Amino acid sequence: MSQTTLKLELANLYKTDYLAWVELTLTKLRSQDLAAIDWDNIIEEIADIGKSTRSSLKSNLRIVLQHLLKWQYQPSHRSRSWQSSIIEHRLRIEDAFTESPSLKRYFAEIFDDAYTGAIQLASSETGISKKTFPNTCPYTQEQVLDPDFLPN
């Protein structure tokens, strides 16, 4: 089978049986059969991994901020569930930083945008007007990541 035919079969496999494509691609990479690699889809997958990692970080940050706002602005409704969610998502962020330290830079870049999303979520869940929450995040990045921090 020619290299061109194999590449076309791999590209087709990518569309029809993703797991089989991954397994065959790994086999080809491990054997360093680089001429038989479906490079276009490999490049796309690597790009998607980066996007997914950044998206996950932003989602976890947004949830921490949402629950910190709820904790601060609805003290009568504080629950272990909210506290547990804050802990869980802080741990996810910590894990992401351990696996990819460069995400710390991205964290700083998305902080304000994540806060805007957190306001929308907190408002929707609590019924508190979005205008009640500060326009800029009342918590520092360090506080948001601090396992012992909860606002008053």
Contact map, one row per residue, 1 for C-alpha under 8 A:
11101100000000000000000000000000000000000000000000000000000000000000000000000000000000000000000000000000000000000000000000000000000000000000000000000000
11111100000000000000000000000000000000000000000000000000000000000000000000000000000000000000000000000000000000000000000000000000000000000000000000000000
11111110000000000000000000000000001100000000000000000000000000000000000000000000000000000000000000000000000000000000000000000000000000000000000000000000
01111111000000000000000000000000000100000000000000000000000000000000000000000000000000000000000000000000000000000000000000000000000000000000000000000000
11111111100000000000000000000000000000000000000000000000000000000000000000000000000000000000000000000000000000000000000000000000000000000000000000000000
11111111110000000000000000000000000100000000000000000000000000000000000000000000000000000000000000000000000000000000000000000000000000000000000000000000
00111111111000000000000000000000000111000000000000000000000000000000000000000000000000000000000000000000000000000000000000000000000000000000000000000000
00011111111100000000000000000000000001000000000000000000000000000000000000000000000000000000000000000000000000000000000000000000000000000000000000000000
00001111111110000000000000000000000000000000000000000000000000000000000000000000000000000000000000000000000000000000000000000000000000000000000000000000
00000111111111000000100010000000000011000000000000000000000000000000000000000000000000000000000000000000000000000000000000000000000000000000000000000000
00000011111111100000000000000000000001001000000000000000000000000000000000000000000000000000000000000000000000000000000000000000000000000000000000000000
00000001111111110000000000000000000000000000000000000000000000000000000000000000000000000000000000000000000000000000000000000000000000000000000000000000
00000000111111111101100000000000000000000000000000000000000000000000000000000000000000000000000000000000000000000000000000000000000000000000000000000000
00000000011111111101110000000000000000001000000000000000000000000000000000000000000000000000000000000000000000000000000000000000000000000000000000000000
00000000001111111100000000000000000000000000000000000000000000000000000000000000000000000000000000000000000000000000000000000000000000000000000000000000
00000000000111111100000000000000000000000000000000000000000000000000000000000000000000000000000000000000000000000000000000000000000000000000000000000000
00000000000011111111100000000000000000000000000000000000000000000000000000000000000000000000000000000000000000000000000000000000000000000000000000000000
00000000000011111111110000000000000000000000000000000000000000000000000000000000000000000000000000000000000000000000000000000000000000000000000000000000
00000000000000001111111000000000000000000000000000000000000000000000000000000000000000000000000000000000000000000000000000000000000000000000000000000000
00000000000011001111111100000000000000000000000000000000000000000000000000000000000000000000000000000000000000000000000000000000000000000000000000000000
00000000010011001111111110000000000000000000000000000000000000000000000000000000000000000000000000000000000000000000000000000000000000000000000000000000
00000000000001000111111111000000000000000000000000000000000000000000000000000000000000000000000000000000000000000000000000000000000000000000000000000000
00000000000000000011111111100000000000000000000000000000000000000000000000000000000000000000000000000000000000000000000000000000000000000000000000000000
00000000000000000001111111110000000000000000000000000000000000000000000000000000000000000000000000000000000000000000000000000000000000000000000000000000
00000000010000000000111111111000000011000000000000000000000000000000000000000000000000000000000000000000000000000000000000000000000000000000000000000000
00000000000000000000011111111100000000000000000000000000000000000000000000000000000000000000000000000000000000000000000000000000000000000000000000000000
00000000000000000000001111111110000000000000000000000000000000000000000000000000000000000000000000000000000000000000000000000000000000000000000000000000
00000000000000000000000111111111110110000000000000000000000000000000000000000000000000000000000000000000000000000000000000000000000000000000000000000000
00000000000000000000000011111111110010000000000000000000000000000000000000000000000000000000000000000000000000000000000000000000000000000000000000000000
00000000000000000000000001111111100000000000000000000000000000000000000000000000000000000000000000000000000000000000000000000000000000000000000000000000
00000000000000000000000000111111100000000000000000000000000000000000000000000000000000000000000000000000000000000000000000000000000000000000000000000000
00000000000000000000000000011111110000000000000000000000000000000000000000000000000000000000000000000000000000000000000000000000000000000000000000000000
00000000000000000000000000011111111110000000000000000000000000000000000000000000000000000000000000000000000000000000000000000000000000000000000000000000
00000000000000000000000000011001111110000000000000000000000000000000000000000000000000000000000000000000000000000000000000000000000000000000000000000000
00100000000000000000000000000000111110000000000000000000000000000000000000000000000000000000000000000000000000000000000000000000000000000000000000000000
00110110000000000000000000010000111111000000000000000000000000000000000000000000000000000000000000000000000000000000000000000000000000000000000000000000
00000010010000000000000010011000111111100000000000000000000000000000000000000000000000000000000000000000000000000000000000000000000000000000000000000000
00000011011000000000000010000000000111111100000000000000000000000000000000000000000000000000000000000000000000000000000000000000000000000000000000000000
00000000000000000000000000000000000011111110000000000000000000000000000000000000000000000000000000000000000000000000000000000000000000000000000000000000
00000000000000000000000000000000000001111111000000000000000000000000000000000000000000000000000000000000000000000000000000000000000000000000000000000000
00000000001001000000000000000000000001111111100000000000000000000000000000000000000000000000000000000000000000000000000000000000000000000000000000000000
00000000000000000000000000000000000001111111110000000000000000000000000000000000000000000000000000000000000000000000000000000000000000000000000000000000
00000000000000000000000000000000000000111111111000000000000000000000000000000000000000000000000000000000000000000000000000000000000000000000000000000000
00000000000000000000000000000000000000011111111100000000000000000000000000000000000000000000000000000000000000000000000000000000000000000000000000000000
00000000000000000000000000000000000000001111111110000000000000000000000000000000000000000000000000000000000000000000000000000000000000000000000000000000
00000000000000000000000000000000000000000111111111000000000000000000000000000000000000000000000000000000000000000000000000000000000000000000000000000000
00000000000000000000000000000000000000000011111111100000000000000000000000000000000000000000000000000000000000000000000000000000000000000000000000000000
00000000000000000000000000000000000000000001111111110000000000000000000000000000000000000000000000000000000000000000000000000000000000000000000000000000
00000000000000000000000000000000000000000000111111111000000000000000000000000000000000000000000000000000000000000000000000000000000000000000000000000000
00000000000000000000000000000000000000000000011111111100000000000000000000000000000000000000000000000000000000000000000000000000000000000000000000000000
00000000000000000000000000000000000000000000001111111110000000000000000000000000000000000000000000000000000000000000000000000000000000000000000000000000
00000000000000000000000000000000000000000000000111111111000000000000000000000000000000000000000000000000000000000000000000000000000000000000000000000000
00000000000000000000000000000000000000000000000011111111100000000000000000000000000000000000000000000000000000000000000000000000000000000000000000000000
00000000000000000000000000000000000000000000000001111111110000000000000000000000000000000000000000000010010000000000000000000000000000000000000000000000
00000000000000000000000000000000000000000000000000111111111000000000000000000000000000000000000000000000000000000000000000000000000000000000000000000000
00000000000000000000000000000000000000000000000000011111111100000000000000000000000000000000000000000000000000000000000000000000000000000000000000000000
00000000000000000000000000000000000000000000000000001111111110000000000000000000000000000001100100000000001000000000000000000000000000000000000000000000
00000000000000000000000000000000000000000000000000000111111111000000000000000000000000000000000000000000001001000100000000000000000000000000000000000000
00000000000000000000000000000000000000000000000000000011111111100000000000000000000000000000000000000000000000000100000000000000000000000000000000000000
00000000000000000000000000000000000000000000000000000001111111110000000000000000000000001101100000000000000000000000000000000000000000000000000000000000
00000000000000000000000000000000000000000000000000000000111111111000000000000000000000001100100000000000000000100100000000000000000000000000000000000000
00000000000000000000000000000000000000000000000000000000011111111100000000000000000000000000000000000000000000000110110000000000000000000000000000000000
00000000000000000000000000000000000000000000000000000000001111111110000000000000000011001000000000000000000000000000010000000000000000000000000000000000
00000000000000000000000000000000000000000000000000000000000111111111000000000000000011001100000000000000000000000000000000000000000000000000000100000000
00000000000000000000000000000000000000000000000000000000000011111111100000000000000000000000000000000000000000000110010000000000000000000000000100000000
00000000000000000000000000000000000000000000000000000000000001111111110000000000000000000000000000000000000000000010011011000000000000000000000000000000
00000000000000000000000000000000000000000000000000000000000000111111111000000000011011000000000000000000000000000000000001000000000000000000000000000000
00000000000000000000000000000000000000000000000000000000000000011111111100000000000001000000000000000000000000000000000000000000000000000000000000000110
00000000000000000000000000000000000000000000000000000000000000001111111110000000000000000000000000000000000000000000011001000000000010000000000000000000
00000000000000000000000000000000000000000000000000000000000000000111111111100100000000000000000000000000000000000000000001000100000000000000000000000000
00000000000000000000000000000000000000000000000000000000000000000011111111101100010000000000000000000000000000000000000000000000000000000000000000000111
00000000000000000000000000000000000000000000000000000000000000000001111111100000000000000000000000000000000000000000000000000000000000000000000000000011
00000000000000000000000000000000000000000000000000000000000000000000111111100000000000000000000000000000000000000000000000000000000000000000000000000000
00000000000000000000000000000000000000000000000000000000000000000000011111111100000000000000000000000000000000000000000000000100000000000000000000000000
00000000000000000000000000000000000000000000000000000000000000000000011111111100000000000000000000000000000000000000000000000000000000000000000000000000
00000000000000000000000000000000000000000000000000000000000000000000000001111100000000000000000000000000000000000000000000000000000000000000000000000000
00000000000000000000000000000000000000000000000000000000000000000000001001111110000000000000000000000000000000000000000000000000000000000000000000000000
00000000000000000000000000000000000000000000000000000000000000000000011001111111011000000000000000000000000000000000000000000000000000000000000000000000
00000000000000000000000000000000000000000000000000000000000000000000000000001111111000000000000000000000000000000000000000000000000000000000000000000000
00000000000000000000000000000000000000000000000000000000000000000000000000000111111100000000000000000000000000000000000000000000000000000000000000000000
00000000000000000000000000000000000000000000000000000000000000000000000000000011111110000000000000000000000000000000000000000000000000000000000000000000
00000000000000000000000000000000000000000000000000000000000000000010001000000111111111000000000000000000000000000000000000000000000000000000000000000000
00000000000000000000000000000000000000000000000000000000000000000010000000000111111111100000000000000000000000000000000000000000000000000000000000000000
00000000000000000000000000000000000000000000000000000000000000000000000000000001111111110000000000000000000000000000000000000000000000000000000000000000
00000000000000000000000000000000000000000000000000000000000000110010000000000000111111111000000000000000000000000000000000000000000000000000000000000000
00000000000000000000000000000000000000000000000000000000000000110011000000000000011111111100000000000000000000000000000000000000000000000000000000000000
00000000000000000000000000000000000000000000000000000000000000000000000000000000001111111110000000000000000000000000000000000000000000000000000000100000
00000000000000000000000000000000000000000000000000000000000000000000000000000000000111111111000000000000000000000000000000000000000000000000000000000000
00000000000000000000000000000000000000000000000000000000000110110000000000000000000011111111100000000000000000000000000000000000000000000000000000000000
00000000000000000000000000000000000000000000000000000000000110010000000000000000000001111111110000000000000000000000000000000000000000000000000110100000
00000000000000000000000000000000000000000000000000000000000000000000000000000000000000111111111000000000000000000000000000000000000000000000000000000000
00000000000000000000000000000000000000000000000000000000100100000000000000000000000000011111111100000000000000000000000000000000000000000000000000000000
00000000000000000000000000000000000000000000000000000000100110000000000000000000000000001111111110000000000000000000000000000000000000000000000000000000
00000000000000000000000000000000000000000000000000000000000000000000000000000000000000000111111111000000000000000000000000000000000000000000000000000000
00000000000000000000000000000000000000000000000000000000000000000000000000000000000000000011111111100000000000000000000000000000000000000000000000000000
00000000000000000000000000000000000000000000000000000000100000000000000000000000000000000001111111111010000000000000000000000000000000000000000000000000
00000000000000000000000000000000000000000000000000000000000000000000000000000000000000000000111111111111000000000000000000000000000000000000000000000000
00000000000000000000000000000000000000000000000000000000000000000000000000000000000000000000011111111000000000000000000000000000000000000000000000000000
00000000000000000000000000000000000000000000000000000000000000000000000000000000000000000000001111111000000000000000000000000000000000000000000000000000
00000000000000000000000000000000000000000000000000000000000000000000000000000000000000000000000111111110000000000000000000000000000000000000000000000000
00000000000000000000000000000000000000000000000000000000000000000000000000000000000000000000000111111111000000000000000000000000000000000000000000000000
00000000000000000000000000000000000000000000000000000000000000000000000000000000000000000000000010011111110000000000000000000000000000000000000000000000
00000000000000000000000000000000000000000000000000000100000000000000000000000000000000000000000110011111111000000000000000000000000000000000000000000000
00000000000000000000000000000000000000000000000000000000000000000000000000000000000000000000000010001111111100000000000000000000000000000000000000000000
00000000000000000000000000000000000000000000000000000000000000000000000000000000000000000000000000000111111110000000000000000000000000000000000000000000
00000000000000000000000000000000000000000000000000000100000000000000000000000000000000000000000000000111111111000000000000000000000000000000000000000000
00000000000000000000000000000000000000000000000000000000110000000000000000000000000000000000000000000011111111100000000000000000000000000000000000000000
00000000000000000000000000000000000000000000000000000000000000000000000000000000000000000000000000000001111111100000000000000000000000000000100000000000
00000000000000000000000000000000000000000000000000000000000000000000000000000000000000000000000000000000111111110000000000000000000000000000000000000000
00000000000000000000000000000000000000000000000000000000010000000000000000000000000000000000000000000000011111111100000000000000000000000000000000000000
00000000000000000000000000000000000000000000000000000000000010000000000000000000000000000000000000000000001111111110000000000000000000000000100000000000
00000000000000000000000000000000000000000000000000000000000000000000000000000000000000000000000000000000000011111111000000000000000000011000000000000000
00000000000000000000000000000000000000000000000000000000000000000000000000000000000000000000000000000000000001111111100000000000000000000000000000000000
00000000000000000000000000000000000000000000000000000000011011001000000000000000000000000000000000000000000001111111110000000000000000000000000000000000
00000000000000000000000000000000000000000000000000000000000001001100000000000000000000000000000000000000000000111111111000000000000000011000000000000000
00000000000000000000000000000000000000000000000000000000000000000000000000000000000000000000000000000000000000011111111100000000000000100000000000000000
00000000000000000000000000000000000000000000000000000000000001000000000000000000000000000000000000000000000000001111111110000000000000000000000000000000
00000000000000000000000000000000000000000000000000000000000001101100100000000000000000000000000000000000000000000111111111000000000000000000000000000000
00000000000000000000000000000000000000000000000000000000000000000100100000000000000000000000000000000000000000000011111111100000010010000000000000000000
00000000000000000000000000000000000000000000000000000000000000000000000000000000000000000000000000000000000000000001111111110000010000000000000000000000
00000000000000000000000000000000000000000000000000000000000000000100000000000000000000000000000000000000000000000000111111111000000000000000000000000000
00000000000000000000000000000000000000000000000000000000000000000110110000000000000000000000000000000000000000000000011111111111000000000000000000000000
00000000000000000000000000000000000000000000000000000000000000000000000000000000000000000000000000000000000000000000001111111111110000000000000000000000
00000000000000000000000000000000000000000000000000000000000000000000000000000000000000000000000000000000000000000000000111111111000000000000000000000000
00000000000000000000000000000000000000000000000000000000000000000000000000000000000000000000000000000000000000000000000011111110000000000000000000000000
00000000000000000000000000000000000000000000000000000000000000000000010001000000000000000000000000000000000000000000000001111111000000000000000000000000
00000000000000000000000000000000000000000000000000000000000000000000000000000000000000000000000000000000000000000000000001111111100000000000000000000000
00000000000000000000000000000000000000000000000000000000000000000000000000000000000000000000000000000000000000000000000001110111110100000000000000000000
00000000000000000000000000000000000000000000000000000000000000000000000000000000000000000000000000000000000000000000000000100011111110000000000000000000
00000000000000000000000000000000000000000000000000000000000000000000000000000000000000000000000000000000000000000000001100100001111110000000000000000000
00000000000000000000000000000000000000000000000000000000000000000000000000000000000000000000000000000000000000000000000000000000111111000000000000000000
00000000000000000000000000000000000000000000000000000000000000000000000000000000000000000000000000000000000000000000000000000001111111000000000000000000
00000000000000000000000000000000000000000000000000000000000000000000100000000000000000000000000000000000000000000000001000000000111111100000000000000000
00000000000000000000000000000000000000000000000000000000000000000000000000000000000000000000000000000000000000000000000000000000001111111100000000000000
00000000000000000000000000000000000000000000000000000000000000000000000000000000000000000000000000000000000000000001000000000000000011111000000000000000
00000000000000000000000000000000000000000000000000000000000000000000000000000000000000000000000000000000000000010010000000000000000001111100000000000000
00000000000000000000000000000000000000000000000000000000000000000000000000000000000000000000000000000000000000010010000000000000000001111111000000000000
00000000000000000000000000000000000000000000000000000000000000000000000000000000000000000000000000000000000000000000000000000000000001011111000000000000
00000000000000000000000000000000000000000000000000000000000000000000000000000000000000000000000000000000000000000000000000000000000000001111111100000000
00000000000000000000000000000000000000000000000000000000000000000000000000000000000000000000000000000000000000000000000000000000000000001111111100000000
00000000000000000000000000000000000000000000000000000000000000000000000000000000000000000000000000000000000100100000000000000000000000000011111110000000
00000000000000000000000000000000000000000000000000000000000000000000000000000000000000000000000000000000000000000000000000000000000000000011111111000000
00000000000000000000000000000000000000000000000000000000000000000000000000000000000000000000000000000000000000000000000000000000000000000011111111001000
00000000000000000000000000000000000000000000000000000000000000011000000000000000000000000100000000000000000000000000000000000000000000000011111111001000
00000000000000000000000000000000000000000000000000000000000000000000000000000000000000000100000000000000000000000000000000000000000000000000111111100000
00000000000000000000000000000000000000000000000000000000000000000000000000000000000000000000000000000000000000000000000000000000000000000000011111111000
00000000000000000000000000000000000000000000000000000000000000000000000000000000000000100100000000000000000000000000000000000000000000000000000011111000
00000000000000000000000000000000000000000000000000000000000000000000000000000000000000000000000000000000000000000000000000000000000000000000000001111100
00000000000000000000000000000000000000000000000000000000000000000000000000000000000000000000000000000000000000000000000000000000000000000000001101111110
00000000000000000000000000000000000000000000000000000000000000000001001000000000000000000000000000000000000000000000000000000000000000000000000000011111
00000000000000000000000000000000000000000000000000000000000000000001001100000000000000000000000000000000000000000000000000000000000000000000000000001111
00000000000000000000000000000000000000000000000000000000000000000000001100000000000000000000000000000000000000000000000000000000000000000000000000000111
